[in-house]
Amino acid sequence: MSFWAPVLHFLRQTRILGRVTAFIERYDLPDLSFLVLFSAFPLFQIFEHSTLWLLPFCVFLLLWSGRALLWRREVKLDFADFLVLLILLLQLSTALTGYGRAADALVAVLLTSVWFSARRFFLERGADALVFFSSLVLVAVSAIGVGEYLFGMAELRWIDAVRFGNIGGRVTSLFSNPNILAVYLLLYFPLSLWATFAPQNKGRSRLFFATTSVFCALCILLTWSRGAWLGFLLECLLFLLFCNRKSRIAALWLPPLAILALPILPVSIRERLFSIGDLGESSIRYRLQTWQGALRMLEHHPVGIGVGEWAWRIIYPHYAVSGTARVMHAHNVFLQVAIELGIVGLVIFLLLIAVAVRRALKAKNTVALTAVAGVLVMGFFDHLWYSPTMLVPFWSLLAFSCQSGGRRDKKDLFVDILHENR
């Protein structure tokens, strides 16, 4: 039996190729472009300049959104859209008035503007197709990360080797950094988790999403990012709170069970967890010193220095605590937004988050809200889009959180692709 025989048998049994083809035929070019951009963007990480590969999609989608806004009367901007427009204007203006490069500002604007395409997609198509195709990529990325650890390919250069040398290294999968990988996993994990327990999913569909969720959870663990672990725990807690009545009861037991499980955890995990809040630990001390220098910089540049690494490199060394002059970002996404876009930009960003939370809770649209909440917890300790490509899933899911409802063709449900033949 050849290697491909089981694969071909699976494709024949599920008729997946024919169903995917029929699915694609029902989508227009802008929808397909956004689908590829959101679902498959991790695959672009294998290229040296991954951001450049994403920009053509963003330019096309931005032009299409502008055309729709100009020629379609039914397209309307609401309060959340205006807040995003203000953020885009600040990204451009700080490049002119601050120290940032115009190229960095343009990249940030193009990647952030995916918000408008995301809102249109979620309004007209729903999230089902995105969940399915992004889960296909997610399980592959997670499996690669787990494989790195199992085959001894994880690296130790991102940890204190003296204190945490026993963890065996941190995985990166297709990404260049374990923290960037952790951001990606936190953003997409809730999608597969919710799909696992969706009532319309049964049999193969549920098994597929459950497998994806398990691999993703393992990969989050193997990034050894403590901020990501905290975000992951919050996502699990929110899932239990929002899923159904029975799960809310389970949510009450999660904190005490987590505490009781601590003694039986592997020593490496336990030591890593207990190091949270240890001011003597090198990376935590490093972050505190970085925040101190960043706050000094914000005090002298309250209107922002501009987006991008270039502006930070020019300004930060003048305010850095000794030994931290080579830090590349603020290690806090809220502080980073304030430094790049000014205090006004931070206020707008926080207001947009508040609008998203309010709308998501009102519409019971809590899947994307769970993802955004989890990744923002990690954002207290890291810069979420140090890799600019992370702007795409973040702003897309934030747009999804702001979606109060819309039209959806039931024939487009991703679960149809994996459903058993009847």
C-alpha positions as a printed Julia matrix, in Angstrom:
422×3 Matrix{Float64}:
   0.0    0.0    0.0
   1.42   3.39  -0.98
   1.82   6.29   1.42
  -0.95   8.25  -0.32
  -3.54   5.45  -0.22
  -5.05   6.41   3.18
  -5.14  10.07   2.14
  -6.9    9.27  -1.13
  -9.33   6.99   0.68
 -10.17   9.78   3.13
 -10.7   12.28   0.31
 -12.97   9.85  -1.54
 -15.0    9.03   1.56
 -15.57  12.66   2.54
 -15.63  14.0   -1.03
 -13.59  16.84   0.38
 -12.06  18.0   -2.92
 -15.42  18.33  -4.62
 -16.92  20.1   -1.64
 -14.0   22.53  -1.37
 -14.26  23.26  -5.11
 -17.99  23.9   -4.8
 -17.32  26.09  -1.79
 -14.75  28.21  -3.67
 -17.11  28.69  -6.6
 -19.61  30.38  -4.27
 -17.09  33.0   -3.13
 -15.99  36.11  -5.02
 -12.36  37.21  -5.32
 -12.31  39.64  -2.35
 -13.8   37.0   -0.06
 -11.29  34.4   -1.21
  -8.45  36.89  -0.78
  -9.45  37.59   2.81
  -9.95  33.87   3.44
  -6.39  33.14   2.3
  -4.98  36.13   4.18
  -6.6   35.19   7.48
  -6.27  31.42   7.3
  -2.98  30.79   5.57
  -0.83  33.73   6.62
   1.42  31.53   8.83
   2.54  29.74   5.66
   4.03  33.01   4.42
   6.43  32.94   7.4
   8.66  30.52   5.5
   9.7   33.41   3.24
  12.44  35.81   4.31
  10.23  38.91   4.01
   6.86  37.5    4.97
   5.19  40.9    5.36
   5.84  41.77   1.73
   3.93  38.65   0.64
   0.89  39.77   2.63
   0.82  43.36   1.39
  -0.62  42.63  -2.11
  -3.63  40.97  -0.48
  -4.06  43.94   1.87
  -3.75  46.49  -0.94
  -6.33  44.67  -3.05
  -8.75  44.34  -0.12
  -8.31  47.99   0.86
  -9.02  49.14  -2.69
 -12.06  46.88  -2.87
 -13.36  48.17   0.47
 -12.9   51.74  -0.73
 -14.76  50.97  -3.94
 -17.61  49.39  -2.0
 -17.79  52.38   0.33
 -17.96  54.82  -2.58
 -20.38  52.96  -4.84
 -22.6   50.94  -2.53
 -25.07  52.92  -0.5
 -25.76  50.03   1.85
 -22.16  50.13   3.15
 -22.14  52.26   6.29
 -19.47  53.08   8.83
 -20.32  52.83  12.51
 -18.59  54.11  15.63
 -16.06  51.26  15.74
 -15.11  51.87  12.1
 -14.48  55.54  12.82
 -12.23  54.61  15.74
 -10.18  52.4   13.42
 -10.0   55.23  10.87
  -8.6   57.48  13.61
  -5.96  54.85  14.41
  -5.03  54.67  10.71
  -4.73  58.47  10.59
  -2.51  58.45  13.68
  -0.3   55.79  12.12
   0.18  58.01   9.07
   0.49  61.32  10.91
   3.11  60.12  13.39
   5.24  59.06  10.42
   5.18  62.69   9.28
   5.5   64.41  12.66
   7.44  61.77  14.6
  10.58  59.76  13.99
   9.12  56.77  12.18
   9.69  55.86   8.56
   6.92  56.34   6.02
   7.41  52.75   4.82
   6.76  51.36   8.31
   3.66  53.53   8.67
   2.34  52.43   5.29
   2.81  48.76   6.15
   1.0   49.25   9.47
  -1.87  51.06   7.74
  -2.28  48.37   5.08
  -2.23  45.51   7.58
  -4.54  47.28  10.04
  -7.01  48.18   7.29
  -7.85  44.48   6.96
 -10.41  45.4    9.64
 -12.83  46.66   6.98
 -12.55  43.54   4.82
 -13.01  41.39   7.91
 -16.2   43.2    8.89
 -17.61  42.82   5.4
 -16.7   39.13   5.32
 -18.21  38.34   8.71
 -21.36  40.3    7.86
 -21.98  38.53   4.56
 -20.38  35.11   5.07
 -20.1   34.47   8.78
 -17.05  32.85  10.37
 -17.61  29.19   9.54
 -15.36  28.94   6.5
 -12.61  30.9    8.25
 -12.71  28.56  11.23
 -12.38  25.46   9.09
  -9.54  26.62   6.83
  -7.63  28.37   9.61
  -7.9   25.18  11.68
  -6.32  23.2    8.84
  -3.3   25.5    9.0
  -3.39  25.68  12.79
  -3.11  21.93  13.27
  -0.17  21.82  10.85
   1.67  24.69  12.56
   1.02  23.18  16.0
   2.13  19.71  14.92
   5.38  21.14  13.56
   5.98  22.87  16.9
   5.3   19.72  18.9
   7.54  17.77  16.53
  10.37  20.24  17.1
  10.25  19.52  20.81
   9.95  15.75  20.47
  12.89  15.53  18.06
  15.14  17.85  20.08
  15.02  20.75  17.63
  13.72  23.36  20.12
  16.18  26.14  20.97
  17.39  27.43  24.35
  18.5   30.89  23.24
  15.26  32.59  24.38
  15.48  31.5   28.02
  17.73  31.78  31.04
  19.68  28.58  30.37
  21.12  28.54  33.9
  17.72  28.56  35.59
  15.51  26.91  32.95
  17.94  24.71  31.07
  15.86  21.64  31.95
  12.88  22.62  29.79
  14.5   21.35  26.61
  14.08  24.52  24.55
  11.26  26.66  23.17
   9.51  25.82  19.9
   8.98  28.27  17.04
   7.35  26.14  14.29
   7.1   28.31  11.14
   7.76  31.53  13.04
  11.03  33.2   13.95
  10.34  33.54  17.66
   8.43  31.48  20.25
   6.54  34.53  21.52
   5.29  35.35  18.01
   4.17  31.74  17.65
   2.38  32.02  21.0
   0.48  35.12  19.81
  -0.7   33.24  16.73
  -1.77  30.19  18.75
  -3.7   32.26  21.29
  -5.59  34.05  18.53
  -6.67  30.87  16.75
  -7.05  28.36  19.59
 -10.54  29.57  20.66
 -11.84  29.12  17.11
 -11.07  25.4   17.02
 -12.11  24.94  20.66
 -15.55  26.43  20.11
 -15.95  24.47  16.87
 -15.22  21.26  18.78
 -18.32  21.74  20.9
 -20.53  23.4   18.29
 -23.85  21.46  18.2
 -23.79  21.18  14.39
 -20.43  19.38  14.5
 -20.45  15.61  14.91
 -18.26  12.65  14.1
 -15.32  13.52  11.86
 -15.86  17.26  12.21
 -15.73  17.15  15.99
 -12.73  14.82  15.95
 -10.87  17.13  13.57
 -11.44  20.26  15.67
 -10.71  18.41  18.91
  -7.4   17.16  17.49
  -6.55  20.68  16.36
  -7.33  22.09  19.81
  -5.19  19.48  21.59
  -2.18  20.05  19.33
  -2.58  23.81  19.69
  -2.74  23.57  23.49
   0.4   21.41  23.54
   2.22  23.85  21.29
   1.25  26.78  23.54
   2.73  24.86  26.45
   5.95  24.19  24.53
   6.49  27.86  23.67
   7.2   28.19  27.41
   5.8   31.72  27.28
   4.4   32.48  30.71
   2.31  35.33  29.34
   0.84  32.94  26.77
   0.09  30.41  29.51
  -1.88  33.04  31.43
  -3.73  34.01  28.26
  -4.48  30.35  27.55
  -5.93  29.85  31.04
  -8.14  32.91  30.59
  -9.36  31.61  27.22
 -10.29  28.27  28.78
 -12.08  30.03  31.63
 -14.02  32.31  29.27
 -14.94  29.33  27.11
 -16.47  27.58  30.11
 -18.29  30.73  31.19
 -19.77  31.44  27.77
 -20.37  27.95  26.36
 -23.49  26.77  28.23
 -24.99  26.45  31.69
 -23.24  23.19  32.53
 -19.87  24.59  31.53
 -20.4   27.57  33.84
 -20.52  25.16  36.76
 -17.27  23.62  35.53
 -15.75  27.11  35.37
 -16.24  27.46  39.12
 -14.12  24.34  39.63
 -11.34  25.33  37.23
  -9.32  27.62  39.59
  -9.27  25.21  42.57
  -8.54  22.24  40.31
  -5.68  24.16  38.7
  -4.22  24.86  42.13
  -4.59  21.23  43.2
  -2.88  20.1   39.99
   0.26  22.14  40.66
   2.05  19.5   42.79
   1.66  16.83  40.09
   2.91  19.0   37.23
   6.39  18.3   35.84
   9.1   20.18  37.7
  10.05  22.21  34.61
   6.5   23.54  34.19
   6.11  24.19  37.91
   9.36  26.15  38.11
   8.41  28.2   35.06
   5.01  29.05  36.56
   6.39  29.92  39.98
   8.92  32.28  38.39
   6.05  34.63  37.45
   6.45  37.63  39.72
   9.98  36.66  40.76
  11.84  39.96  40.47
  15.14  38.11  40.58
  14.41  36.25  37.34
  16.35  37.78  34.46
  13.56  38.2   31.9
  11.14  39.7   34.45
  13.78  42.1   35.73
  14.57  42.95  32.11
  10.92  43.79  31.42
  10.6   45.99  34.51
  13.66  47.97  33.47
  12.32  48.22  29.91
   8.98  49.56  31.18
  10.82  52.11  33.29
  12.71  53.43  30.26
   9.6   53.31  28.07
   7.62  55.39  30.58
  10.4   57.98  30.58
  10.19  58.1   26.81
   6.4   58.45  26.86
   6.67  61.31  29.34
   8.81  63.28  26.87
   6.93  62.15  23.72
   3.22  62.07  24.69
   2.06  62.55  21.07
   3.92  59.46  19.84
   7.17  58.78  18.04
   5.72  56.86  15.09
   5.19  53.19  14.32
   7.91  50.71  13.56
  11.22  49.51  14.89
  13.17  52.37  13.32
  11.63  55.1   15.51
  12.12  52.99  18.64
  15.79  52.4   17.87
  16.42  56.12  17.5
  14.63  57.32  20.63
  14.65  54.58  23.25
  18.42  54.4   23.99
  18.25  57.98  25.34
  15.81  56.88  28.06
  16.86  53.27  28.61
  17.94  51.9   31.96
  21.53  50.73  31.87
  21.8   47.38  30.14
  18.51  47.63  28.2
  19.47  50.04  25.41
  19.22  47.29  22.78
  15.62  46.35  23.6
  13.53  46.33  20.41
  10.1   47.12  21.89
   8.31  47.97  25.14
   7.34  44.39  26.09
   3.81  45.69  26.71
   1.35  46.22  23.87
  -0.54  49.02  25.61
   2.65  50.9   26.4
   3.85  50.27  22.85
   0.64  51.74  21.38
   0.99  54.81  23.6
   4.61  55.32  22.57
   3.93  54.88  18.86
   0.57  56.66  18.52
   0.62  58.87  21.59
  -1.64  58.9   24.62
  -4.56  59.82  22.35
  -3.89  56.69  20.31
  -3.91  54.54  23.44
  -7.24  56.04  24.55
  -8.76  55.32  21.12
  -7.4   51.76  21.19
  -8.83  51.1   24.66
 -12.16  52.63  23.64
 -12.28  50.31  20.63
 -11.6   47.32  22.89
 -14.44  48.44  25.17
 -16.81  48.77  22.2
 -15.85  45.27  21.02
 -16.46  43.77  24.47
 -19.85  45.47  24.8
 -21.04  44.41  21.34
 -19.73  40.86  21.65
 -21.47  40.31  24.97
 -24.69  41.88  23.74
 -24.76  39.74  20.59
 -23.4   36.64  22.39
 -20.56  36.7   19.87
 -17.96  35.52  22.34
 -15.68  33.33  20.22
 -13.51  36.14  18.86
 -13.82  38.04  22.14
 -12.25  35.06  23.92
  -9.31  35.13  21.49
  -8.79  38.88  21.82
  -9.01  38.74  25.62
  -6.5   35.9   25.85
  -3.94  37.53  23.6
  -4.28  40.9   25.38
  -3.34  39.17  28.63
  -0.11  38.12  26.95
   0.11  41.7   25.67
   0.71  42.92  29.21
   4.13  41.26  29.0
   4.97  41.43  25.3
   4.48  43.39  22.08
   1.84  41.46  20.14
   2.74  42.69  16.67
   6.49  43.02  16.87
   6.09  40.89  13.76
   3.77  43.16  11.71
   2.02  40.13  10.18
   0.26  39.63  13.53
  -1.76  42.75  12.81
  -3.84  40.73  10.32
  -5.39  38.15  12.69
  -5.62  40.58  15.6
  -7.59  43.25  13.74
  -9.67  40.62  11.94
 -10.78  38.99  15.18
 -11.34  42.36  16.81
 -13.6   43.19  13.85
 -15.39  39.89  14.38
 -15.92  40.82  18.04
 -17.63  44.04  16.93
 -19.97  42.18  14.6
 -23.49  42.21  16.0
 -24.95  39.9   13.37
 -25.35  39.51   9.66
 -26.38  37.37   6.76
 -25.04  33.85   6.41
 -25.73  31.21   3.85
 -26.15  27.91   5.68
 -24.75  26.13   2.64
 -21.4   27.74   3.4
 -21.0   26.04   6.76
 -17.51  24.63   7.07
 -18.85  21.59   8.86
 -20.4   20.38   5.6
 -16.92  19.67   4.28
 -16.18  17.04   6.9
 -19.64  15.71   7.61
 -20.21  12.03   7.14
 -21.94  10.89   4.0
 -25.61  10.32   4.58
